[in-house]
């Protein structure tokens, strides 16, 4: 399951970066594409704005087939205060822009990719990730209602991500 | 202009004296080391950063205005000398104090790591003389 999560995040990150290279965040002194997985970062009360924050929530496993089919729900939270130079009056437009970027990244064909194992690449080993035998595939993005929180506009979108649990995979 | 600068210096010195007299103590700000550029495994939680503790002094830690709600962790306040914060911001190369606090993993007080929930500042003449941090105790310590 973790390999499927990692693969989906890397794919989404690369696609979002291609759609809008200017959407970046600075995290621990490094500029990177404006997307992160909350559980992989330091716990913080700070809510990043103008970035996509992934949270893995739902999980179901269908063990009827030859390989168990894992369905995971990925919540993608994002928010914007608008541009301070515009007095925040463009926050609706900026949220709309983030909606469009997400649609472009998630719904771009193909909506699947080869599942990768990144464990061997950890710790600066220099080893590339290992391609696994099955694919990760996902549905279209489902948008929740936009919520106004003070001057901030927030939205939660969800994507269902599917993968097959391979033999020996944790 | 010169008067404003004088006023801000006086405010900073007065704040430092008040913090020292009001139970001034030292706490440690826990900062993660900078991330490795382009390291995907760090973004996947496979590599964890190292941390460094930086002393902040004088500060006043108080629970006098602590807010508690059922099922939620207690909150406390930490008043921090702007002189101390400015020294850390300058020496570690941060662009601003709010970046420093947003980057910090927490504040170590009596061996308890408390999360920074918000940071506000008080200023006079355009210069900050004290920072007020709202800290949240770990859920494990909830009673």
Boltz contact constraints between the chains, C-beta under 6 A:
constraints:
  - contact:
      token1: [A, 6]
      token2: [B, 44]
      max_distance: 6.0
  - contact:
      token1: [A, 28]
      token2: [B, 32]
      max_distance: 6.0
  - contact:
      token1: [A, 28]
      token2: [B, 34]
      max_distance: 6.0
  - contact:
      token1: [A, 28]
      token2: [B, 35]
      max_distance: 6.0
  - contact:
      token1: [A, 29]
      token2: [B, 34]
      max_distance: 6.0
  - contact:
      token1: [A, 30]
      token2: [B, 35]
      max_distance: 6.0
  - contact:
      token1: [A, 30]
      token2: [B, 37]
      max_distance: 6.0
  - contact:
      token1: [A, 40]
      token2: [B, 44]
      max_distance: 6.0
  - contact:
      token1: [A, 40]
      token2: [B, 45]
      max_distance: 6.0
  - contact:
      token1: [A, 42]
      token2: [B, 105]
      max_distance: 6.0
  - contact:
      token1: [A, 45]
      token2: [B, 115]
      max_distance: 6.0
  - contact:
      token1: [A, 45]
      token2: [B, 117]
      max_distance: 6.0
  - contact:
      token1: [A, 46]
      token2: [B, 102]
      max_distance: 6.0
  - contact:
      token1: [A, 118]
      token2: [B, 41]
      max_distance: 6.0
  - contact:
      token1: [A, 118]
      token2: [B, 44]
      max_distance: 6.0
  - contact:
      token1: [A, 121]
      token2: [B, 41]
      max_distance: 6.0
  - contact:
      token1: [A, 122]
      token2: [B, 41]
      max_distance: 6.0
  - contact:
      token1: [A, 122]
      token2: [B, 46]
      max_distance: 6.0
  - contact:
      token1: [A, 122]
      token2: [B, 47]
      max_distance: 6.0
